[in-house]
Structures are given as C-alpha cells and as structure tokens.
C-alpha cells in the first residue's frame, strides 16, 4: 500500500484536513482510520478542543463509508480521545483527565484492585509530589493549599467538605509541576473521595465536618512542612496522613475488603470517569 500523505491541518477550531489518504485495503479499515486519527490527536496535529471535519469530508479523505467513519468516531470516543456533541459535531477531548480516568478505571476493575491499594499508590505519588514541590511550589500555590486545608476543617456542608479535601490533595500534587503526576493524582483523589464519602449511610453535615476535621491537623502539618521547605519532614507528614486514611478505610466494612471490580462500586467509578471526561 502506498504510504499515506501527511495531513495538512488548518488553524485550531474547525480543523480542515486536506489531502486524501486514499482507499484503504480491507479488512480492518476502521482500525486503520482509528490509528491514523489517534496519531494526529496525540501528536497535536489535531489540537485539544478542535472540531473534526464533517463525516462526509472524513469519509472522502480516508476513502471509507459513512458507517466506518461513525464506527471510528465511536471507538475514539470510548477511548476518551473524542467527545461527540449532539447537534454540533465531534471534537478532540479538551483535557487528558477523561483519558486517564477511562484507562485507569478499566485497569483497576480488570485487576480487581482494592481501595487500600489505591490509597497506598496515592501515598507514593504524593510523597514524590512533596519532594518536587519543595523546590517548585510558588508561595501563592502554598497559600492556596493552606486555604484548602483549612476549608477541610471549617466546611459546613457535605459538598463543601468533599470539594475542600479534593482541592487540597489535587493542589498539593499540582504544586509539583509535573503534568503526568497531576493527572494520575486527580483521578485517584476524585475516586477515593467519592468512594469514602459514598460508603457511609446518609449522615449529617456535622458528622462529615467531624470526620474531615479528624485529619485536619495532619493536612495542616503537610502545609507547614511545605512552607518550611523541609523535604524529609514533609515526606514524613505525607506518609502519616495517608496511614491515618488507610486506618479509617479499614474501619468501614463496605470499603475494607472491597475491590473495584465489585458491582457495588461500579457507580462511583462510572461517576468519576464521566466527571473527568467533562473536565
């Protein structure tokens, strides 16, 4: 088969792909189209948030039928690389969180990962983030982390508390200025927060305030060690915080022996994946 000519890509927004690739030999026409579009997305030839050309234009460019184009778009959407907006068209996913959530969500289910294992992984990632943040975190970022830590103690509603815990942990990781680390951490933090707060019977806001405040001093200790730019004590504070979270998980029967493959946890995982995809 002749080597496909490189796509000529127009300006970001409505992407115009010019130059026919030419008819592709069957079988696996859709697989080839998926592979070529994926390569353009990950290389940046199709920028994040850009709208794909209309179905007819894609069909002509790749020398395929309309159903093949739709099959390819559906596959890329399932991978989190494309999002289809009804009445508007197909767009390259604007962020990587949906891709990370889709991939890791499938992995933790297939491997029957437990909640404690997720927390231990998050502890390792945050320990790494701590060492990077010592040198990379700005004063304004540290101030924002402190504000989030205080909000985990003073929050008055369930949503306020959940948002504060999520903001604290994601901001801590983002202060390391490592994009892969941040993406992995965001998925784990959102999933673990949803699991832990959703595993209890309906409780009052006061219950959740006390629940969050019980680890509040440890979060503030992490901030203080970061403010001091003390790497060893910061890593120790991070480890202590996650040890407490693990013990708290062990005290909840619904989470202690649960695996992410359990149908009872599927709702939480699906929610995190959907929220991540929406950015």
NORZI-V159289 format. One record per run of one state. SS is the DSSP state (h for helix, s for strand, l for the rest). FROM is the first residue (numbers start at 1). LEN is the number of residues. Records with the same first field share a line. If there is no record, write none. Layout:
BEGIN
SS->FROM-LEN  FROM-LEN
END
This chain:
BEGIN
l->1-7  10-4  15-2  19-10  44-7  52-3  63-3  79-3  86-3  93-4  111-3  137-2  155-3  175-4  199-6  214-2  228-3  251-2  257-2  260-3  279-1
s->8-2  14-1  17-2  51-1  82-4  89-4  114-1  259-1
h->29-15  55-8  66-13  97-14  115-22  139-16  158-17  179-20  205-9  216-12  231-20  253-4  263-16
END
